[in-house]
């Protein structure tokens, strides 16, 4: 994802993919089913200078978390 005002999407920078090419949804819309409507709409933006500090960026587990929310958390590990 292109930098806007010096920020980058941690997910896209870490996984080296373009916006719209995500393989992991963060929203299971309407019916909370794996085969239902799903989208990647949750982001964590970090300064471009922090991309080398990204240790891991992951989406929370559907099986564990879908009973709590239709959104899966985006988990960003940074080294400082």
Jmol script that loads the backbone (N, CA, C; Angstrom):
load data "model"
ATOM      1  N   UNK A   1       0.853  -1.173   0.000  1.00  0.00           N
ATOM      2  CA  UNK A   1       0.000   0.000   0.000  1.00  0.00           C
ATOM      3  C   UNK A   1       0.895   1.230   0.000  1.00  0.00           C
ATOM      4  N   UNK A   2       0.555   2.214  -0.793  1.00  0.00           N
ATOM      5  CA  UNK A   2       1.349   3.435  -0.893  1.00  0.00           C
ATOM      6  C   UNK A   2       1.347   4.204   0.419  1.00  0.00           C
ATOM      7  N   UNK A   3       2.469   4.856   0.671  1.00  0.00           N
ATOM      8  CA  UNK A   3       2.580   5.685   1.870  1.00  0.00           C
ATOM      9  C   UNK A   3       1.765   6.962   1.698  1.00  0.00           C
ATOM     10  N   UNK A   4       0.954   7.249   2.697  1.00  0.00           N
ATOM     11  CA  UNK A   4       0.200   8.499   2.745  1.00  0.00           C
ATOM     12  C   UNK A   4       0.669   9.225   3.980  1.00  0.00           C
ATOM     13  N   UNK A   5       1.155  10.409   3.808  1.00  0.00           N
ATOM     14  CA  UNK A   5       1.703  11.199   4.908  1.00  0.00           C
ATOM     15  C   UNK A   5       2.748  10.416   5.709  1.00  0.00           C
ATOM     16  N   UNK A   6       3.553   9.617   5.018  1.00  0.00           N
ATOM     17  CA  UNK A   6       4.627   8.889   5.682  1.00  0.00           C
ATOM     18  C   UNK A   6       4.212   7.628   6.406  1.00  0.00           C
ATOM     19  N   UNK A   7       2.961   7.187   6.248  1.00  0.00           N
ATOM     20  CA  UNK A   7       2.473   5.979   6.924  1.00  0.00           C
ATOM     21  C   UNK A   7       2.271   4.850   5.928  1.00  0.00           C
ATOM     22  N   UNK A   8       2.449   3.622   6.408  1.00  0.00           N
ATOM     23  CA  UNK A   8       2.205   2.420   5.614  1.00  0.00           C
ATOM     24  C   UNK A   8       1.322   1.464   6.401  1.00  0.00           C
ATOM     25  N   UNK A   9       0.565   0.657   5.689  1.00  0.00           N
ATOM     26  CA  UNK A   9      -0.183  -0.418   6.320  1.00  0.00           C
ATOM     27  C   UNK A   9       0.813  -1.478   6.770  1.00  0.00           C
ATOM     28  N   UNK A  10       0.830  -1.786   8.065  1.00  0.00           N
ATOM     29  CA  UNK A  10       1.753  -2.789   8.600  1.00  0.00           C
ATOM     30  C   UNK A  10       1.523  -4.145   7.924  1.00  0.00           C
ATOM     31  N   UNK A  11       0.264  -4.528   7.715  1.00  0.00           N
ATOM     32  CA  UNK A  11      -0.062  -5.821   7.099  1.00  0.00           C
ATOM     33  C   UNK A  11       0.533  -5.921   5.701  1.00  0.00           C
ATOM     34  N   UNK A  12       0.296  -4.900   4.889  1.00  0.00           N
ATOM     35  CA  UNK A  12       0.753  -4.921   3.507  1.00  0.00           C
ATOM     36  C   UNK A  12       2.277  -4.833   3.398  1.00  0.00           C
ATOM     37  N   UNK A  13       2.892  -4.014   4.247  1.00  0.00           N
ATOM     38  CA  UNK A  13       4.351  -3.895   4.231  1.00  0.00           C
ATOM     39  C   UNK A  13       5.010  -5.206   4.662  1.00  0.00           C
ATOM     40  N   UNK A  14       4.517  -5.811   5.742  1.00  0.00           N
ATOM     41  CA  UNK A  14       5.121  -7.038   6.263  1.00  0.00           C
ATOM     42  C   UNK A  14       4.963  -8.196   5.282  1.00  0.00           C
ATOM     43  N   UNK A  15       3.770  -8.338   4.714  1.00  0.00           N
ATOM     44  CA  UNK A  15       3.497  -9.463   3.808  1.00  0.00           C
ATOM     45  C   UNK A  15       3.876  -9.157   2.364  1.00  0.00           C
ATOM     46  N   UNK A  16       4.341  -7.923   2.129  1.00  0.00           N
ATOM     47  CA  UNK A  16       4.773  -7.489   0.799  1.00  0.00           C
ATOM     48  C   UNK A  16       3.712  -7.755  -0.264  1.00  0.00           C
ATOM     49  N   UNK A  17       2.498  -7.280   0.030  1.00  0.00           N
ATOM     50  CA  UNK A  17       1.397  -7.416  -0.924  1.00  0.00           C
ATOM     51  C   UNK A  17       0.722  -6.066  -1.112  1.00  0.00           C
ATOM     52  N   UNK A  18       0.065  -5.914  -2.240  1.00  0.00           N
ATOM     53  CA  UNK A  18      -0.660  -4.681  -2.539  1.00  0.00           C
ATOM     54  C   UNK A  18      -2.035  -4.694  -1.884  1.00  0.00           C
ATOM     55  N   UNK A  19      -2.536  -3.514  -1.622  1.00  0.00           N
ATOM     56  CA  UNK A  19      -3.897  -3.372  -1.101  1.00  0.00           C
ATOM     57  C   UNK A  19      -4.867  -4.000  -2.091  1.00  0.00           C
ATOM     58  N   UNK A  20      -5.811  -4.769  -1.567  1.00  0.00           N
ATOM     59  CA  UNK A  20      -6.770  -5.474  -2.402  1.00  0.00           C
ATOM     60  C   UNK A  20      -6.353  -6.895  -2.730  1.00  0.00           C
ATOM     61  N   UNK A  21      -5.118  -7.282  -2.391  1.00  0.00           N
ATOM     62  CA  UNK A  21      -4.609  -8.634  -2.656  1.00  0.00           C
ATOM     63  C   UNK A  21      -4.497  -9.468  -1.378  1.00  0.00           C
ATOM     64  N   UNK A  22      -5.175  -9.042  -0.324  1.00  0.00           N
ATOM     65  CA  UNK A  22      -5.097  -9.720   0.969  1.00  0.00           C
ATOM     66  C   UNK A  22      -5.652 -11.144   0.873  1.00  0.00           C
ATOM     67  N   UNK A  23      -5.030 -12.048   1.606  1.00  0.00           N
ATOM     68  CA  UNK A  23      -5.508 -13.434   1.640  1.00  0.00           C
ATOM     69  C   UNK A  23      -6.249 -13.755   2.931  1.00  0.00           C
ATOM     70  N   UNK A  24      -6.160 -12.853   3.920  1.00  0.00           N
ATOM     71  CA  UNK A  24      -6.790 -13.081   5.215  1.00  0.00           C
ATOM     72  C   UNK A  24      -7.826 -11.992   5.495  1.00  0.00           C
ATOM     73  N   UNK A  25      -9.094 -12.350   5.593  1.00  0.00           N
ATOM     74  CA  UNK A  25     -10.102 -11.340   5.911  1.00  0.00           C
ATOM     75  C   UNK A  25     -10.048 -10.931   7.379  1.00  0.00           C
ATOM     76  N   UNK A  26     -10.449  -9.697   7.650  1.00  0.00           N
ATOM     77  CA  UNK A  26     -10.559  -9.220   9.029  1.00  0.00           C
ATOM     78  C   UNK A  26     -12.018  -8.994   9.412  1.00  0.00           C
ATOM     79  N   UNK A  27     -12.924  -9.119   8.456  1.00  0.00           N
ATOM     80  CA  UNK A  27     -14.357  -8.954   8.729  1.00  0.00           C
ATOM     81  C   UNK A  27     -15.144 -10.068   8.057  1.00  0.00           C
ATOM     82  N   UNK A  28     -15.939 -10.775   8.845  1.00  0.00           N
ATOM     83  CA  UNK A  28     -16.859 -11.797   8.341  1.00  0.00           C
ATOM     84  C   UNK A  28     -18.248 -11.198   8.455  1.00  0.00           C
ATOM     85  N   UNK A  29     -18.650 -10.514   7.410  1.00  0.00           N
ATOM     86  CA  UNK A  29     -19.828  -9.665   7.425  1.00  0.00           C
ATOM     87  C   UNK A  29     -21.137 -10.450   7.375  1.00  0.00           C
ATOM     88  N   UNK A  30     -22.116  -9.971   8.065  1.00  0.00           N
ATOM     89  CA  UNK A  30     -23.498 -10.449   8.117  1.00  0.00           C
ATOM     90  C   UNK A  30     -23.698 -11.733   8.891  1.00  0.00           C
ATOM     91  N   UNK A  31     -23.135 -12.847   8.441  1.00  0.00           N
ATOM     92  CA  UNK A  31     -23.504 -14.120   9.059  1.00  0.00           C
ATOM     93  C   UNK A  31     -22.368 -14.819   9.812  1.00  0.00           C
ATOM     94  N   UNK A  32     -21.193 -14.195   9.864  1.00  0.00           N
ATOM     95  CA  UNK A  32     -20.056 -14.758  10.596  1.00  0.00           C
ATOM     96  C   UNK A  32     -19.705 -16.184  10.169  1.00  0.00           C
ATOM     97  N   UNK A  33     -19.831 -16.482   8.903  1.00  0.00           N
ATOM     98  CA  UNK A  33     -19.497 -17.801   8.367  1.00  0.00           C
ATOM     99  C   UNK A  33     -18.239 -17.703   7.512  1.00  0.00           C
ATOM    100  N   UNK A  34     -17.411 -18.751   7.536  1.00  0.00           N
ATOM    101  CA  UNK A  34     -16.190 -18.756   6.721  1.00  0.00           C
ATOM    102  C   UNK A  34     -16.500 -18.614   5.240  1.00  0.00           C
ATOM    103  N   UNK A  35     -17.636 -19.153   4.811  1.00  0.00           N
ATOM    104  CA  UNK A  35     -17.972 -19.088   3.382  1.00  0.00           C
ATOM    105  C   UNK A  35     -18.916 -17.922   3.051  1.00  0.00           C
ATOM    106  N   UNK A  36     -19.189 -17.065   4.008  1.00  0.00           N
ATOM    107  CA  UNK A  36     -20.040 -15.902   3.781  1.00  0.00           C
ATOM    108  C   UNK A  36     -19.225 -14.711   3.298  1.00  0.00           C
ATOM    109  N   UNK A  37     -19.861 -13.540   3.209  1.00  0.00           N
ATOM    110  CA  UNK A  37     -19.137 -12.341   2.775  1.00  0.00           C
ATOM    111  C   UNK A  37     -18.016 -11.989   3.752  1.00  0.00           C
ATOM    112  N   UNK A  38     -16.837 -11.729   3.215  1.00  0.00           N
ATOM    113  CA  UNK A  38     -15.695 -11.378   4.071  1.00  0.00           C
ATOM    114  C   UNK A  38     -14.821 -10.355   3.357  1.00  0.00           C
ATOM    115  N   UNK A  39     -14.182  -9.530   4.178  1.00  0.00           N
ATOM    116  CA  UNK A  39     -13.384  -8.425   3.662  1.00  0.00           C
ATOM    117  C   UNK A  39     -12.180  -8.191   4.560  1.00  0.00           C
ATOM    118  N   UNK A  40     -11.167  -7.559   4.018  1.00  0.00           N
ATOM    119  CA  UNK A  40     -10.018  -7.115   4.810  1.00  0.00           C
ATOM    120  C   UNK A  40     -10.179  -5.609   4.963  1.00  0.00           C
ATOM    121  N   UNK A  41     -10.716  -5.165   6.121  1.00  0.00           N
ATOM    122  CA  UNK A  41     -11.004  -3.738   6.293  1.00  0.00           C
ATOM    123  C   UNK A  41     -10.334  -3.127   7.523  1.00  0.00           C
ATOM    124  N   UNK A  42      -9.633  -3.915   8.295  1.00  0.00           N
ATOM    125  CA  UNK A  42      -8.996  -3.406   9.512  1.00  0.00           C
ATOM    126  C   UNK A  42      -7.504  -3.203   9.245  1.00  0.00           C
ATOM    127  N   UNK A  43      -6.983  -2.072   9.668  1.00  0.00           N
ATOM    128  CA  UNK A  43      -5.609  -1.697   9.359  1.00  0.00           C
ATOM    129  C   UNK A  43      -4.892  -1.156  10.590  1.00  0.00           C
ATOM    130  N   UNK A  44      -3.575  -1.266  10.560  1.00  0.00           N
ATOM    131  CA  UNK A  44      -2.703  -0.601  11.516  1.00  0.00           C
ATOM    132  C   UNK A  44      -1.660   0.112  10.656  1.00  0.00           C
ATOM    133  N   UNK A  45      -1.662   1.434  10.725  1.00  0.00           N
ATOM    134  CA  UNK A  45      -0.703   2.213   9.955  1.00  0.00           C
ATOM    135  C   UNK A  45       0.482   2.572  10.843  1.00  0.00           C
ATOM    136  N   UNK A  46       1.675   2.390  10.298  1.00  0.00           N
ATOM    137  CA  UNK A  46       2.907   2.702  11.024  1.00  0.00           C
ATOM    138  C   UNK A  46       3.746   3.641  10.174  1.00  0.00           C
ATOM    139  N   UNK A  47       4.641   4.401  10.808  1.00  0.00           N
ATOM    140  CA  UNK A  47       5.552   5.241  10.025  1.00  0.00           C
ATOM    141  C   UNK A  47       6.387   4.377   9.077  1.00  0.00           C
ATOM    142  N   UNK A  48       6.620   4.883   7.888  1.00  0.00           N
ATOM    143  CA  UNK A  48       7.412   4.149   6.898  1.00  0.00           C
ATOM    144  C   UNK A  48       8.766   3.734   7.477  1.00  0.00           C
ATOM    145  N   UNK A  49       9.323   4.559   8.334  1.00  0.00           N
ATOM    146  CA  UNK A  49      10.630   4.261   8.942  1.00  0.00           C
ATOM    147  C   UNK A  49      10.578   3.079   9.902  1.00  0.00           C
ATOM    148  N   UNK A  50       9.411   2.622  10.290  1.00  0.00           N
ATOM    149  CA  UNK A  50       9.265   1.485  11.204  1.00  0.00           C
ATOM    150  C   UNK A  50       9.165   0.139  10.484  1.00  0.00           C
ATOM    151  N   UNK A  51       9.109   0.103   9.181  1.00  0.00           N
ATOM    152  CA  UNK A  51       8.883  -1.173   8.497  1.00  0.00           C
ATOM    153  C   UNK A  51       9.961  -2.206   8.842  1.00  0.00           C
ATOM    154  N   UNK A  52      11.183  -1.760   9.087  1.00  0.00           N
ATOM    155  CA  UNK A  52      12.240  -2.685   9.489  1.00  0.00           C
ATOM    156  C   UNK A  52      12.061  -3.218  10.900  1.00  0.00           C
ATOM    157  N   UNK A  53      11.179  -2.611  11.671  1.00  0.00           N
ATOM    158  CA  UNK A  53      10.909  -3.050  13.049  1.00  0.00           C
ATOM    159  C   UNK A  53       9.770  -4.064  13.125  1.00  0.00           C
ATOM    160  N   UNK A  54       9.068  -4.278  12.026  1.00  0.00           N
ATOM    161  CA  UNK A  54       7.951  -5.232  12.034  1.00  0.00           C
ATOM    162  C   UNK A  54       8.492  -6.649  12.196  1.00  0.00           C
ATOM    163  N   UNK A  55       8.120  -7.308  13.272  1.00  0.00           N
ATOM    164  CA  UNK A  55       8.547  -8.678  13.547  1.00  0.00           C
ATOM    165  C   UNK A  55       7.531  -9.695  13.036  1.00  0.00           C
ATOM    166  N   UNK A  56       6.259  -9.340  13.160  1.00  0.00           N
ATOM    167  CA  UNK A  56       5.183 -10.213  12.684  1.00  0.00           C
ATOM    168  C   UNK A  56       3.908  -9.393  12.585  1.00  0.00           C
ATOM    169  N   UNK A  57       3.096  -9.717  11.606  1.00  0.00           N
ATOM    170  CA  UNK A  57       1.769  -9.115  11.466  1.00  0.00           C
ATOM    171  C   UNK A  57       0.824 -10.255  11.108  1.00  0.00           C
ATOM    172  N   UNK A  58      -0.186 -10.463  11.945  1.00  0.00           N
ATOM    173  CA  UNK A  58      -1.091 -11.590  11.759  1.00  0.00           C
ATOM    174  C   UNK A  58      -2.532 -11.161  12.021  1.00  0.00           C
ATOM    175  N   UNK A  59      -3.446 -11.934  11.462  1.00  0.00           N
ATOM    176  CA  UNK A  59      -4.876 -11.745  11.715  1.00  0.00           C
ATOM    177  C   UNK A  59      -5.290 -12.813  12.713  1.00  0.00           C
ATOM    178  N   UNK A  60      -6.114 -12.431  13.698  1.00  0.00           N
ATOM    179  CA  UNK A  60      -6.578 -13.365  14.720  1.00  0.00           C
ATOM    180  C   UNK A  60      -7.305 -14.569  14.135  1.00  0.00           C
ATOM    181  N   UNK A  61      -7.387 -15.619  14.917  1.00  0.00           N
ATOM    182  CA  UNK A  61      -7.965 -16.893  14.507  1.00  0.00           C
ATOM    183  C   UNK A  61      -9.496 -16.843  14.398  1.00  0.00           C
ATOM    184  N   UNK A  62     -10.010 -17.170  13.231  1.00  0.00           N
ATOM    185  CA  UNK A  62     -11.454 -17.237  13.013  1.00  0.00           C
ATOM    186  C   UNK A  62     -12.102 -18.193  14.016  1.00  0.00           C
ATOM    187  N   UNK A  63     -11.577 -19.410  14.113  1.00  0.00           N
ATOM    188  CA  UNK A  63     -12.192 -20.440  14.959  1.00  0.00           C
ATOM    189  C   UNK A  63     -12.274 -20.034  16.423  1.00  0.00           C
ATOM    190  N   UNK A  64     -11.288 -19.300  16.895  1.00  0.00           N
ATOM    191  CA  UNK A  64     -11.261 -18.877  18.292  1.00  0.00           C
ATOM    192  C   UNK A  64     -12.110 -17.643  18.555  1.00  0.00           C
ATOM    193  N   UNK A  65     -12.129 -16.702  17.611  1.00  0.00           N
ATOM    194  CA  UNK A  65     -12.669 -15.372  17.887  1.00  0.00           C
ATOM    195  C   UNK A  65     -14.033 -15.052  17.271  1.00  0.00           C
ATOM    196  N   UNK A  66     -14.515 -15.844  16.339  1.00  0.00           N
ATOM    197  CA  UNK A  66     -15.753 -15.479  15.640  1.00  0.00           C
ATOM    198  C   UNK A  66     -16.954 -15.422  16.581  1.00  0.00           C
ATOM    199  N   UNK A  67     -16.919 -16.162  17.668  1.00  0.00           N
ATOM    200  CA  UNK A  67     -18.037 -16.110  18.632  1.00  0.00           C
ATOM    201  C   UNK A  67     -18.072 -14.780  19.392  1.00  0.00           C
ATOM    202  N   UNK A  68     -16.961 -14.025  19.364  1.00  0.00           N
ATOM    203  CA  UNK A  68     -16.873 -12.754  20.078  1.00  0.00           C
ATOM    204  C   UNK A  68     -17.168 -11.543  19.195  1.00  0.00           C
ATOM    205  N   UNK A  69     -16.838 -11.644  17.921  1.00  0.00           N
ATOM    206  CA  UNK A  69     -16.994 -10.497  17.022  1.00  0.00           C
ATOM    207  C   UNK A  69     -16.954 -10.951  15.571  1.00  0.00           C
ATOM    208  N   UNK A  70     -17.493 -10.116  14.679  1.00  0.00           N
ATOM    209  CA  UNK A  70     -17.363 -10.403  13.253  1.00  0.00           C
ATOM    210  C   UNK A  70     -16.046  -9.852  12.701  1.00  0.00           C
ATOM    211  N   UNK A  71     -15.307  -9.093  13.522  1.00  0.00           N
ATOM    212  CA  UNK A  71     -13.975  -8.595  13.168  1.00  0.00           C
ATOM    213  C   UNK A  71     -12.913  -9.467  13.811  1.00  0.00           C
ATOM    214  N   UNK A  72     -11.857  -9.754  13.059  1.00  0.00           N
ATOM    215  CA  UNK A  72     -10.702 -10.437  13.598  1.00  0.00           C
ATOM    216  C   UNK A  72      -9.648  -9.383  13.899  1.00  0.00           C
ATOM    217  N   UNK A  73      -8.958  -9.487  15.023  1.00  0.00           N
ATOM    218  CA  UNK A  73      -7.947  -8.477  15.350  1.00  0.00           C
ATOM    219  C   UNK A  73      -6.736  -8.584  14.430  1.00  0.00           C
ATOM    220  N   UNK A  74      -6.127  -7.454  14.187  1.00  0.00           N
ATOM    221  CA  UNK A  74      -4.865  -7.403  13.480  1.00  0.00           C
ATOM    222  C   UNK A  74      -3.785  -7.274  14.551  1.00  0.00           C
ATOM    223  N   UNK A  75      -2.878  -8.224  14.597  1.00  0.00           N
ATOM    224  CA  UNK A  75      -1.858  -8.284  15.648  1.00  0.00           C
ATOM    225  C   UNK A  75      -0.509  -7.877  15.030  1.00  0.00           C
ATOM    226  N   UNK A  76       0.060  -6.802  15.552  1.00  0.00           N
ATOM    227  CA  UNK A  76       1.297  -6.251  15.005  1.00  0.00           C
ATOM    228  C   UNK A  76       2.377  -6.300  16.085  1.00  0.00           C
ATOM    229  N   UNK A  77       3.447  -7.034  15.804  1.00  0.00           N
ATOM    230  CA  UNK A  77       4.595  -7.113  16.716  1.00  0.00           C
ATOM    231  C   UNK A  77       5.718  -6.255  16.156  1.00  0.00           C
ATOM    232  N   UNK A  78       6.171  -5.306  16.987  1.00  0.00           N
ATOM    233  CA  UNK A  78       7.245  -4.397  16.617  1.00  0.00           C
ATOM    234  C   UNK A  78       8.426  -4.579  17.558  1.00  0.00           C
ATOM    235  N   UNK A  79       9.631  -4.426  17.039  1.00  0.00           N
ATOM    236  CA  UNK A  79      10.829  -4.449  17.880  1.00  0.00           C
ATOM    237  C   UNK A  79      11.306  -3.009  18.070  1.00  0.00           C
ATOM    238  N   UNK A  80      11.530  -2.624  19.317  1.00  0.00           N
ATOM    239  CA  UNK A  80      12.045  -1.281  19.607  1.00  0.00           C
ATOM    240  C   UNK A  80      13.368  -1.376  20.321  1.00  0.00           C
TER     241      UNK A  80
END
end "model"
wireframe off; spacefill off
backbone 0.3
color backbone group
